[in-house]
Amino acid sequence: MLKLENKQTTADIATITEQSRLRASFGFMYRSYSNKIYNYFLYRVGYRTAVAEDLLQETFIRAYQKFPSYQDRGFSYFTYLMK
């Protein structure tokens, strides 16, 4: 039988801390930009709310997946999200 250790290692704690920090940062970015992006998509798709919501979701899924590797290049995060 496999014996599991109950101790967290320093690496575990560092990973958990980093993930928590990334989630908090991403949450802030979502709250800051989601309404603006939703309204942009809503206008572009002829006020079809379901389509605008899907596009918003896809935008932030991609952004979340790439968030750890984001590099500031002097442009707004909105510009990064819309590329």
Secondary structure, DSSP 8 states (H G I E B T S, - for coil): ---------HHHHHHHHHHHHHHHHHHHHHHHHHHHHHHHHHHHTTS-HHHHHHHHHHHHHHHHHHGGG----SS-HHHHHH-
